[in-house]
Amino acid sequence: MNINKLPLYAEVSNDLRFKIFTDEWKVDEQIPTEMELCEIYNVSRITVRKAIDLLVQEGLLYRQRAVGTFVRKIDEQGNLTPVKSFTQEMTGLGKEAYTLNAAIQKIPASRKIANFLNTKINEPVMNLRRVFGTHEGAFAFFDTYFLCNEKYSVDSKDYYGSFYEYLNSFGIVVNSINEYVEAVLPDNELMKILSVDQCTPILKRVRYTKDIDVGKSFQEYSECFYIGSEYRYYVNYMEP
């Protein structure tokens, strides 16, 4: 699903972000110069600079004047929020919410999804689409991707409960998370799913998780969309 057509700088920043999250670029490693990135992505220097600026604002990169741009240590951003299921989040917010609809299917990986899941373009991946809400209606839509595995069910009814609890049944514990949040406006499909108009503020939360224990290879990429007036995003920082 393509909720929003991304501008070029966002596409570039997504790919740079992927290199950081997957440790292709190590902490304190200098990334390619702006001119080198222009050649790699075949875009203008303005586009590359906007992409880098975005990751600097997110705390993933830092600049050294007259030297270059480097990968920032994740710990310097503070401890990230623990990985919680949607049900756990809603309980913490005092909301009683549940899955209104869930659909699972195997689809060929796009370039973007292949990058995040470290697989090949057009390789089959699992795509889980869920709508959440209350008896009053829907207020959240999750579009989730993860690698295929013969042990995963292809029956949608098995995904109405907590996704992370479902993974736990296979010994998978999601214990690493990187995410960012931005405000967007809904496209036609999202307007239909959430029953909103084109001017309704939407909170888009992009989440990349994995099980980093030895021998585990699970990775998840999700785009989560919330009606802005129905959801608050909290970040809890703890002293190391």
Disulfide bonds with the S-S distance in Angstrom:
none
